[in-house]
Structures are given as C-alpha cells and as structure tokens.
Amino acid sequence: MKIILTHEVSGLGAAGDVVDVKDGYARNYLVPRKLAIRWTKGGEKDVEQIRRARKIHEIQTIEQANQVKAQLEGVKVRLAVRSGDAGRLFGSVTPADIASAIKAAGGPEVDKRRIELGSPIKTLGAHETSVRLHPEVAAKVAIEVVAG
C-alpha cells in the first residue's frame, strides 16, 4: 500500500515521504495513529504542504544540531515520579515526561517523538536516553529519576 507519512517514523521515513508498506502495517498501525495518510492523486498536494511545514520545524543544519546537542548534554534533568518502597515506579517514564522535564530544567524544547528510549524506565536512579536532532546528530541526555 502506498502512503504519505505525516510524521517521522523510525526506519521508514520523514514527514512528507511517500513510501510503500504492507497493507496491515498501514491499516492497523500508521493510519489509526495519524502517522500517515493513504496516498491519492489529490494527496500529492498535501505532500508539498507537509514538507514545507517540516522544513520550518526541523533543525536545518548540522551546526544548529550540534549547538542544541551541547545545550541538551549540559542540562541536569531531574524527574520526580511516584514510586513504591522497592524503588519501582507506578507505571513508567514516557518520552512526553522527559520532554517536559528537559524544558523545565532550562533546556531547549524537544519534540517527544524524537526521544528514543532503549527500554522503558521503570526504576528510580540514573538513566540515559537519546534524542535524534538531525539524521546525523543524536544527543545523549542523562536523566535522574527521583521519588516525588
């Protein structure tokens, strides 16, 4: 099935790209989550609009990405969450939680979809996550999860 991506999808493409995927993947995952729309001849007009919006919001050059990377790696991020006696969290830390904690700590605004968690954060302590700023630049952010 041919689809137009409306958001960046890891391993598939960026917003505005027209890609072929399996029917079930598009029908059951991408389209319901508003990550893509079905390709039509009229949809080609939407592709240009999506690409223009992407250029406005994305980091344009590697130099800009490196500046934002330096800011992110210099920020001390502390995240207060509810936890049990043994240090296990009630639930887990989400990319949206991390994005708001970075902003609250004085760092740059980060899109939650660009934050990559290797595995879910479900314990107190120090953790590390990656933020994709540019296809060639990723920042490592140290997060301290404390009981709150």
N, C-alpha and C positions, 0 to 999 in steps of 0.2 A: 504494500500500500504506500502511496506517495503522500507525504505530509509536509507541512510547513511548521518548523519549530517556532514557538512564540517566546520561549525561554531557553537558556543554555542547559543542555543535558550532557552530563559527563559521558564521554565515549561515543557520543552521537553527533553533536554539532552545537553551533551557537544559534542565537535567535535570528530568524530570517533565513536560515538554511532550508533548502528543500532536500529531503532525504527519503530513501526507500527503507521501510521497516516491515517486519512481519505484521500481518493483519491483527493478530491477537494482542501484540505489544502496543500497537496504536490504539486499538479499540478499548482495551481493558486498563491501560496504564497512562499513556501520554495524553489522550484526548480528555478523559474524565478529570485529570489533574490540571487541565488547562496549560499543559506544557507544549501542546501542538494543536494545529487545526488541520482538517483534511484539505488536500490540495485540490483546487479547482482552477479553471482558466481565469475566473474573476479574482481568485486568491492571489494571483501574481501581483496585483496592485498592492495588496496587503504586505507582500514581501518587501517592497521598497520602503513602505512606511515603518515596518518593524526594524529594518536595517538602519534607517535614519535615527530612530529612537535609540537603538543600541549604540550608535556612534556617539550620541550625546551623553549617555550614561556611563560608558565604559572608559577605562583608563586608556588613553591614546598611545602613549609611547612607553618604551622600556624605562626611560629615565623617570617618568612620572610613577611608574610601578615601583621602581627602586626607592623613590622618596617615601611612598606610602608604606613600603616594606620596612624601611628604617623606623618610621613612626610606630608601626604595629609592634615591632620587636622591642621597642623601648618602653612600651606601656606595661605596667603591672596590673594584670586583670585578676580581680578577686570576685568570686561569685558565691553569694550566700544562699544556701538552699536548705530545705528541711531534710533531716536525716534521722535514722534510728540510732539505737545505742551502739551497734557494732560498726558504725561509720558507713552504712549502706544508705543510699538515698531513697526517698519515696518517689519513684519514677526515675527519670534520667535528665541530664542536661541536654537541651536541644540547641541546634545552631542559632535559633532566634534568641535564646537566652544569652549565648556567647556574644552575639552581635550587639545586644543592648548593654551588656557588661563592658564591652570594649568602648562603646560610646560614652558610658557613664564614667569610665576611667580616664577620659580625656583623649581617647584615640580617635582616628578618623571613622567616619560612618562606613560600615561594611555591609554588603548585601548578604543576607543569611544563606542564600543559595550558593555562595562562593566559599562557604566554610565547609571543610571536609573533616569529618570525624572518622578516625580509623575504626573505632569500636565505640559503642555507647558509653558515656561517662556515668557510672552508677555508684561511685565511691568518693569519699572525701579525699583530699590531698592534691598533689600537683599533677597536672595533665598537660599534654601538648597537642595542639591542633594545627592544621594547615589552612591557609587562606589563599585561594587562587586569585591573584590580582591581574594577571596577564597570562597568555598561554605559555610564556617562557619564565614567568616570575611567580614564585609562591613564597609566602611569609610564614614562618613558624611562630605561633603565639603560645606563650606559657600561661596556663590558667590555674589558679589556686581555688579549689572548691572547698569552702568552709561551711560549718554548720551555722544556720541562721535562724 
